[in-house]
Amino acid sequence: MKKLTKHLIGTLTALSLAGAVALGGTAWAGQDFKTTVNTKYGKVEGFYNTDQTVAWTGVPFAKPPVGELRWKAPQEPEKWKGVLDATQPCVPCSQIYTTPDWFKTGTMTGSEDCLYLNIYRPKDKKDKDLPVYVYFHGGANHFGSASDYDGSKIAAKGDLVVVVVQQRLGPLGWLTLPALRHGQSALDDSGNFGTLDNLQALKWINENIKRFGGDSDRVTITGESAGSHNVMNMVISPLAKGLFHGAMSESGGMNPKTVAQGEAMANEILSYVLAADGLSLAEYNTWTLEEQEAYLRGLDAADLWLPLNDHIGTMTFDAFQDGTVVPGSVTATIRSGNYNKVPIILGANKSETKAFMPLYGPALSAQSGLNIPWLNLIGCLKYGIPLDYVLKTDFDKKLYQVTGYYGSRNWRGKFVDERARALADQQDNVYAYQLNWGEPASGPTPFNFIYGAMHTLDIPFFFGDDSDIWGYAFTPSKDTAGRKALSDDMMKYLANFAYTGNPNGGSLPQWDKWSNQAGAPKAILFDANADQALLAMSTEEVSIPAEQYKLAMEIATWTPLQQAYYKWVPWVFQWQTAE
């Protein structure tokens, strides 16, 4: 356990003294939550990371999944002696390094020894059991880390214990192949190693979080994008029963694959890996299962990852419907009634898919042979290139806007409204939201046209961050008091939900439950003007067939040449059908 060994510290006295000196004295001694915590596995030493919070970072919740434990279900960590230094950032799980603006670099980062979590809590709530807010990070389940998310502000403002979790990523986290299945353990055979890491983290939290001042009977799991996918897998997994008491799905956009679909994706990955070795999938398939497994286990992380560099940008690593860890698709499992019924929030952003559209422009151009210059839109924000220089005609702008609008409607219809309808048939406490901030009425120009309320934009609102993911929307010259007020209200709703399973409370406007009745409340709309938050309930329900029909009517008014452009757009933004 390399990291554990590296950070073991001999004496508590020396650590406490060093921490006091670094913080400028011992004024906090005896009045705030102590930084040394004795977990089930050993002592950990945290630090006062802000003037309001204490944090423990890089805390192990499982054995390192290396050597014989690669592609195995996680095991609980070994006990240690002495004090573990929990002041260092989590080492990311092995991945191809992705730049902050989501470009793959072709270089490796991270380690297979990566099953660690970060904990944040208010430092002045010494004797109080606080609700626990668990966050699974996003990144299509092939990039990202716990260190990308600072839980300090929501911990301090919401009086919460915040836990940010890592799990194995990409083909180390989700891989289902006959060579890795031995019939001895349904968990090992599931291929859902990253999903099992999430389960192990929740087990660790239930066993240990009281020692950090958290209430194991009030655990709310949340996550955005792939993190939301991982949340919903906990909602439907029978193995997660009793491990959490509320859930929030932010911008979920993935679905568990069938095992057959998982094997097809694994074979695609294998074809790239084998080609880098001068081999072929046909040759691999002539080997015995033992030879196939020996080859796979003989690969180091870079051998497995780097051949995917040119392809992984359009991949998502979804869980598999193995029947044990994940019983089936999300909506079908909910409709069966056999899932973990807890209060739940489902949300999406108004222009989800616009976050991806510039990045996918080159792929669309290459596939169609047409000029779709969307990638150059990034230059409008980064370098001040005029929008009219990139999208030269009214139709260029219309194609971009129509694609973003209907792609995002599809997203919400599939991953919020369809699931909310199924949930509301089974339980009472279902809530939904749509983030509208960033659109033309509230976002800065030209961000409000190019991205608007895009995928990931809700993250800084719920975490209380003063910068958005790419730095285009929240800047000193563009930010407003209204945007900050909206963030404060969204954090209050979330904290109320963690405390009671109901987001309402205090002076906040009423957030009604989702109702399946026509014309009844559906989602709360989060928006703001320059001065204040704008919060209102909406009765609109998004139906994918209705949106498909409206899009068809729109395209029917275009010329044949214009329609030729649009026929390639669904190559990226395909309409989803019911699960």
N, C-alpha and C positions, 0 to 999 in steps of 0.2 A: 504494500500500500504506500507508494512512493510519497504522495502528498502528505499523508498522515505522518509518516516517519519524519519527513522534512520539517514539519511544523510542530512536532511535539516539543514542549518546553519543560525543563526540569522542575522549576519551583514556582509556585503560585505567587510567592512574595515578590520575587524579582519582576514578574510580569505586572503585578498590580502597581508596583513602584514606578516601572517604566511608563505605564499608561498614565499615571497621575502626573508625572513630569511632562509628558508629551502634551497633556491637556492644560498645562499651566497651573498645577496645584491639586489640592485634594478637596476642593469646595463641594464636590458632588458626593463625597464619601458619606455613606450612611443615610442619605436622603433620597436617592434615586435607585432605580432597578440595578442590581449588581451585574457587572459584566461577566462574572464567572458563573457558569451554570453546570450542574452535574447531571448529564444525560444518562440514559440507561447504559450507554456504552463507554462513558468516561467524561471527564471535565472538558469544557470548551471555554476559551477566553475571548470575549468580544471587545467592543470598543464603543465609546460615545462618538458616533459618526457625524452627528450634528448637535446643536445646542438643545435639541428637543428629543432626539432619539438615540437608542443604543442598537447596535447591529452585531450579528454574528454571520460571517461570510465564509463560504467554503466548508460547510459542515457536512460530513459524509452521512448519507442515509442508506448506503448499501456497500457491499464489497466492490472493488474495482472490477468491471466486467471484462477482464483481460485473460489471456491464455485460455484455459479450458472453460472459463466463464463467458467467453465471447459467444454470442448467439445462444445464451442461456437465460432463463428467468433470473432476475436479480436476487441476491441473498443479503440478509441483514448484515450490517457491518460488524467487524470484529471489535471486541473491547480493547481499549488502550489504557496505559498507565500514564501518569503525569497529566499535563494540561495541553490540550490541542489549541494551537494559535488559530482562532477563527476571525482573523482580521485581514486575510488576503482574498482577493477576488477569486471566484470560481474559475478554474481552468475550463474553457469551452469544451464541449464534446467534439470529437474529430469531425472536421468538415472542410470543404473548400472555402477559403476565405472569401467573403462577400463584402464588397465595399459598402459604406453607408447608403449609397444610392443604388444598391442591389445589382452591381455588376460582379460577375465571377472573375477571379484573378488567376486561377490556375495554380495557386499555391495552397499548401495545407496549413491549417491552424488547429490548435486544440489537442486533445489527448483522448484515448479510449478510457482512461481513468478519469471519469468526469461525473460520477453520480453524487453530486453535492447540491446543497441548497443554501440560500441566504435568508436570514431572519431579521426583521426590523420591528421595533416596538417603541412606544413612548417611554422615555426614561423616568418620567415622574409619576407613573402609575404602578407603584411598587407592590401594592397588596391586592390588585384587582385582576380577576380572570377576564381577559378580553376576548372578544370574538376573533376568529382566525380567518384571514383572507389569503387564500392560496392562489398563486398565479402560475399558469403554464405558459411559457413563452411561445411566440409565433416564429414563422420562418419556413413555411411549407414542410416542416419537420426535416429540413436538411441544412438549415443554418440558424444562427442565433445562440444566445446564452443567457443565463440568469443575470450576469453582470450588466446586461443591456438595460436593466430595469431597476430603478431606485425606488424602493418602497417607503422611503422616509416620510414624505409629505402626507401620503394617505394614512400612514400609521399614526402620525402626530395629529392630523386634523380629524381623523375618524376614530381615534382611540382604539386602534386595532393592532393585532399582531399580524404582520405581513410576511408570508413565506413565498419566495420565488424559486421555482424548481427547474432543474435540468433533467433531460432524459437523452438516451442515445438517439442519434440522428441518422437519417438516410439509410443506406443498406446495412448499417450496424444496428439500427433501431427497428427496422421493419424489413424482413427478408424471409420469404417462405419458399423452400425448395425441398424436394424429396431427400436430398443428401443430408439435410439438417434435421430431419425428423426420424426418431428412433423408436417411437411407440412406448417409451418408458415414462414420459412426463407430458401431459397435455399442455402444460404451460410452455415448456421448452419447444414443443412441436408447433406451437401456435404461430410462430414468426413475429408475434407482437411484443417484441422486447422493449421498445420504447413505451408502449402502453403499460406493460408490467412495471416499468420504472416509475411511472406515475402512480400506480397502485402501491408500490413499495414506499414511495415518498409519503403517501397519505397514511400508511400504516405507521411509519416513523413519526409523523406528526401526531397521530392519535396517542402514541405511547410516550412522547417526549414534550409536547408543546406546553403542557401545564407547567413544566419547569422554567419555561420562558415567560410565564404569566399568561398563557393562552388557555382558552376554554375548549377542550376537545369535544364538547357537546354542541359547539357552535362553529363549525368549520364550513366556510363557503369557498367553493372552487370556481375559479374564473380563468379566462384565457382568451386571447385574440387570434383570429385566423387559424393556423394550425393548432395553436393553444386551445382555441374554441373546439376544434375537432377532438382534441384530447379530453376536454371537459365533457363533451357529449358521449364519448366512449365510456367515461366513468358513469354517466347517467344511465346508460343501458347495460353496463357490465354487472352481472350478478356477483362478481368478486369484490365490487366496491360497496356493497350493501353496508350501511352503517358507518362508513368512513367519512361522510360529509353530510351536511344538513341544508345546503343551499347551493345553487349553481347559477353562473352567468356566462352566456355564450356571446362573445363580441365578434361580430363579422365572421362567423363560421362559414367555411366554403369548401369543405371536403366531406367525403362520405366513405365509410368502410368499404373496401373492395371485397369481392368474393375471393376465395382461395385461388380459383382458376385465374382470375384477373391478376392476383398477386404473383402467381407463378409466371404469367406472361410478362409482367414488368420485371421480375427477377431475371428472366431469360434475356430481356433487352439489356439490362444492366450487365449481365454476364457476357453478352456479345461484345460490349465495349471493353470490358476488362480482359477478356481472352484475346481480343485483337491486339491489345497493347503488348501481349506476350507472344504474338505471332501465332496464335491458336484460333480455332473457330468453335462456335457452339455445336456444330455437327460433330466435331472431334470430341468435345467434352461429353456429348451424349453417348459416346461409345465406351466411356469409362464406367467402372463399377461405382456404386454409391460411395463406397469407402474411398476410392481414388478421387471422386469429386469432392468429398468433404475434406480430404487431406489437402487438396489444391486450395480450397476456399480458406481453410484455417492457416495455410502457409502464406497467405497474402498479408502484407502489412497494411495499415490504414491508407497510406498513400496509393498503394497498388489498387486498392478497391475504389478509391474516390476519384483520383485524378483523371482516369479515362472517361469519367462522366462530365468533365468540365464543360464541354460544348453542348451537352444535352440536358443537364440537370435543371437549367433555368425554367423549363416548362414541366418539370416533374413535381408531383407532390407525393409524399410518403404517407399514405393513408393506412389505417389499421386494416386488419383482415377479419372477415366474418368466420372465425375458426370454430365457433360454437361453444367455446369455453370462456375465453377472455371477452370476446365480442360476439354476441349471439346472432346478430343480423344487421340489417341496415338500421339507421337511427329511427326514421319515421315508422317503419314497419314494426320495430320492437316496441316503440311507444304505443302504437295502436293495439298491440297485443296486451298491453297492461302490465307486462312483466318487465318492469324497469324500476329504478330507484326514484320514487315519487318524492321530490323535495321542491320547495319554492324555487322558481326559475325565472330568469330574465333572458330574453333573446333580443339581440340588437344588430342593426346594420347601419351603414352610412349611406347617404343619398346617392353618392357617385362612387361606390366601391371600386368598380372596374377601371376607373380612370387612372388609378395608381399604376396599372400594368400596361396601359395602352401605348405610351411612348416606348417602353422597353420592347414591346412585341412588334413595333413597326417594321424593323428589318426582316423579321421572320415572315410577316405578311407580304412584304414586297418580294422576298425571295420565292415564296410559294406561288404567288399570283403572277409574277412578272410585271406587276403594276408599280407605280411610284406612290408609296404610302409613307410620307416623310415624318411620321410621328416622333421618331427618336429625336429629331432636331428641336422638338418643343422644349426639351430639357434646357437647351441653350437660351430659350427665351427667359427662363428664370435664373439660370446660372450666369449668363453673360449679357443679358439685356437685349438679345436679338428680337426685333419686332415680330409680333405674332403674324402679321400679314406677309412677312418674308418667308415664313414656313408654310402656313396655310394660305395660299395665294388667292383662292377663289371662294365664293360663297359656298359652293358645293363642298370644297375641302373642309370648311368649317362645319357644314351640316353633317357630313359623313362622320366626323369626329364626335360631334355632339350626339347624334342619333345612336351611334355605337355605344358611347358611354352611358347614355340614358337607359337604353333597353338592356344592355348588359347588366347594369346595376339593378334594374327592376327584376330581372331574372334572379339575381343574387338574393335580393330580399324575399322575393316570392318563394324561392326554394328553401332558404335556410332560416327564415324567420316565420313568414306567414304559414307556410305548409306545416312546419313543425309546431307552431303555436296552436293551430287548429287541432292537431292530433293530441297535443298535451291538454288543451282545454276540455277535450272529451273525457279525459282520464282524471283530471285534478282541477282544483279551484284556483290555486295561487300561481298564475302565469302572467308575466309582464313582458312588454315589448317596447323597444325604443327605436327611433331613427335619428341619427345626428345629421343636421342640416347646415351646421356652421361651416363656412368655407365656400358656400355657393355665391352667386353674384350679389345677393343682398347683404352678405356679411364678410366674405373673404376678400383679400387684397387682389388687385389686378396685376398680372394676368393669371395668377394662381387660380382664381375662381373659375376661369374658363378651362384651363389645362387640367387641373386636378379637382378642384372643389372639395366637397366632403368625401374624400377618397378613403380607400382602404388604409388602415392604421391611424387615421386622424383622431379617432376616439381615445387612443392610448394616452396621450398627454392630458386630455381632459380628466380621465379617471385617475391618473397618477399625480395630477397637479404639477406637471412639468411646465417650464416656461419656454420650451423649444419643441417644435414638431420634428418629425423623423428626419426630414431633409433640410430643415431650416429655411423653407420658402414662405411659410405662412405666419409663424410667430417670430417677428423681429421687432426691435424697439420702435422702428418707424411705422410698423403696420399693426402692432398689437393694440388691443383696446381694453378698457375697463370691463366692457360687456363680455368679452371672451373670457376674462379671468373670473368674472362672476358666474358664468356658465360652468366653468370647471369646478368652482367651489360647490355649486348646487349638485352637479353630477357626483362629486365625491360624497356629499351629504346623503344623497339617495342611496349610494352604494353602502355607506356605513350603516344607515338605517336597516338596509336589507340584511347585512351581516349580523346585526343585533337581533332582529325580530323575524326575518323572512318576509318583510314588507318594506318597500322602499320609502313609504310615506312617514312623515313625522315633522315636528317643528313647524316652521312657517312656510315650508315648501308647497308649491302648488300640487294639487292632488294628481297622483299617477294611478289611473284606473287599471284594473286587471284587464287582460285580453278577454273579449267576449266573442263567441262564435255567432251571436245574433247579428243579422244584417243591420247596419246603421249604428251599432253599439261601439263603445270604445275599443280601439285596437292598440295603437302605439303612441307613446308620448314623443313629441318632436322637440329635440334639443337645438336651440339656435340662440343668437344674441345679436343685438345691434351694438353700436359703439359704446353705449352707456350701461346696458343692462342685459341680463339673461332673458330670453324669450322661451317660455315653456308652455306647451299646449297639447292637449289630447287630440288625436286624429281618429276618425272612424273609417279611414280608407283601408281597404284590404287589397293586397296585390295578388292577382291570379295570373299564373303563367299563360294559360290559354288565351286570356283576354289581352295580355301584353303581346303575345305572338300575333294575334289578329290585328291589333293596332299598328304593329310594325309592318305587317304585310300591306295594310292600307297606305301607310306612308311610302313604302318602296314602290307601290304601284303608280305613284304620281311621278316617279323619276324617269329619265330617259333610259334607253337600253344601255348606253355607255355607263351611265351612273350606276345602274343596277349591276353591271359587270364588276364594278369595284366592290359593291356591298356583298356580293355572293361569297367573297373570300373572308369577310370579317367573322362569320360564325366558326371559321377554322380555329379561332382562339376563343371566342365567346359563344360557345354552343348553348342552345336552349336546353335547360334541364327538364326532365319529366319527373312525375311523381315516383317516389321510391317503391 
